[in-house]
Amino acid sequence: MRKSAISAVVVIFFLALVACSEEKEHTAPAIYPRDSVAMMVSYGVNALISDSGVIKYRIVSEQWEINQNRNPSRWIFEKGLFLEQFDLAMHIQSYIQCDMAYYYDVRRLWELRGRVRILTTNGLRFSSEELFWDERDHEIWSNKFSHLITSDKELQGNRFRSDERMTKYSVRWTKGYFDKEEVSKSPRDKMNKAQTDSAKMRGRQPKHPQRLNNN
């Protein structure tokens, strides 16, 4: 089954981490009911993840914290998160990076903050200051300025919503980038060009206005 850049990297990696963490019991209860001490803190995370014996994913984070005493409980990547996906030749196909990330495990909701940058396997480049991903509803959205670049267009706007594969998306209050040469032309130049193109299609030269002879 095909997966998006986000779902393939994040789901496979964190499913593996959850499976490992469930083998180790948390035997020591919190000293106080409202204590906010983390259950686990890991430093210098740099791991390669394999799929069917082939290395496909990599995760890098300076600090990873699991805290079930906060409300709601969450995983915290306070010093940034970087995920990338490789092809068989170990070339980077896609990546996700941000300055800070939270994963609310009960709600199954991701929150990426800071300089959020994404490259999908389809070549779409996304940048924003925030990004949310709801695993339950399979939706991604951002309520801050977002910038998208594809092979044939470049869009930016203040409201972004997409499916988790980032193949069907919408941007509200959109601004688009167009051909600079075409935009700089005057309306008369565009009209003359349109008349010329229309005449060529009819197979004859365009008519030019002639000065009347008063004599």
N, C-alpha and C positions, 0 to 999 in steps of 0.2 A: 504494500500500500504506500503510495507516495505521501510524503509529508512536506510541509512548508519548512522554510529555513528556521523559523522559530520553533514550531512543534517538534521537528526532527531533532534539533539540537537540545532543546530544553527538556522535553518530555523524556527522551531516552536517558539523558544524563541524570536527571533528578529521580527517575524511577529506580535507577541503579543505586543512587545514594540512599533512597528510602529503604530499599531492600537491605542494604548494609546496616543502616541505623536500627532497623527493627530487630536485628540479631542481638543487640546490646541493650540490656534492660537498664532503665533509670531507677536504681534502687534507693537513692538518697532523696527523700522528699525535701521540699523547700523549707527553710528554717521558719519563715513567716509566710502566711497565706498570700500576702500581697508582695512578696519579694519578686524583684524583676531580674534576678540573676539568670543568665543564659544557661540553657541545658548543655550546650556545646559551643565552643569557639575554636575555629581552625585558622591558622595563619599560613600565608604563602601557598595557597592552593594553585597547583598547576598540574592538571591531569589530562591524559589522553584516554578517550573512550572508544572501544572497538565494537563493531557490529558484525556478527558472523565471522569473527576472526580478522576483520579488516579495520584498521584505525580510521575512524571517520570524524571524530569530534574532539575538541579540546576546550577546556575551561580554565580560565585564569582569574584569580581574585586574591587580593592581599589579605582579606579577612572575611570569613563566613561564620555567621552566628545563627544558632537555632535557639529561639526563645519562646517557650510555651507558656511562660508566666505573664506575658503581656496580653493585653486585651485589645484587639484579637491577637492570637498567637501568630508568629511570623518567623520567616527566615530573613536575615538581614545581611546584605552585602554593602556595608557602609563605605568601603573604600573602592567601590567600582566592581564591575563584572564584565568579562569578555568571553564570548563564546564564538567558536568558528567551526565550520564544517568543511571536510576535505573530500576530493574525489579520489579515485584509485591511484592517481599519480601524486597524491598529497598536495595538490593545488587547492587553494582556498576557493570554495564555491559560494559560501555565504558566511556572514558573521553578524553578531549583535554585540554592542558595547554601550556602556552607560557609566556615569559617575557614581550612581548609587542605585540599589535595587532592593525591593521588598517582595517577599512571596508570602501571602496570607494563606496558609495551608488549609484551614477549614473552609474558607470561602473559595479557594482555588483561584486566587486573583494575583496577577503580577502587577507591580508598579515600578516602572523604570524612571529615574530622575536624572537631571543634569544634561550632559551632552549625549543624547540618545542617537546612536548611529546604527543603521541596519542596511545590509546588502543581502537581497534574496537570490535564490538560484535562478530566477528569471531576469536578473540584472537590474531590478528596481532598487534605487537608493533612497533611503528615508532618513530624515534628520528632524529632531524636535527637542524640546526641553522636558518632555514627559511622554510616557506611553503606558497605557493600561492594556492588559490582556486577560480576558475572562475565559478560563478553560472550560467552564460549564456551557456558556453560550457561544463559544468559539468566535468571539469578537475581539477586535483591537480598536482602540480609539485614543484620541488626544484632544484636549480642549485648549491647547496652546498652539502657537505658530508652528506649522509643519511644512516641510519642503520635500517634494518628491521629484525624482529624476528617472525617466525611463529612456529607452532608445529613441523614442519619437516625440516626447513632450517633457515639459518641466512645469510643475504646478506648485503653488504655495497658497496656504490659507490658514485660518484660525480654528477650524473644526475639521477633524479627520476621523473617519470611521471605516473599518475594513473587516473582511473575514480574516481568519487567522493565517490563511495562505497568502494574504496580501495580493490577491489577484482581482478581487472585486472591492473597490473602495470608492469613497466619495469625499470631496473636500468642499467645505462651505466657505463663502466669502473668498472665492478663488481668484488668484492672479496667475495668468499664463504668460509664458515667454514665447515670442514669435520671431520670425526672420527680421533682423534689424534693418536690412536694406529695403524690405517690403514696407515696413512701418514708416520709414523716413520719407517715402515718396509722397508727393502732394496728391490731393484728390484729382486734379486735372491730369497728372501723369498716369494715375491708375486708370482713368476713363479712356485716355488715348491708347493705353496698352490693351484695354479690353476691346476697344473698337478694332485695333490692329489684329488681335487674335481672332476676333469674330470674322473679319474679312478674309483672313487666311483660311479659315475653315470653309468659307463659301467658295474659295478658289479664285478670288480676285483681289486686287489691290484696294486698300481703303481710300475712300474719298477724302480729299482735303478741301477745306473752305477756300474759295477763290474770291479775289477782290473784284467788285463790280466796276465795269468801265462806264463812267458817267457820259463819255462822248458818244 
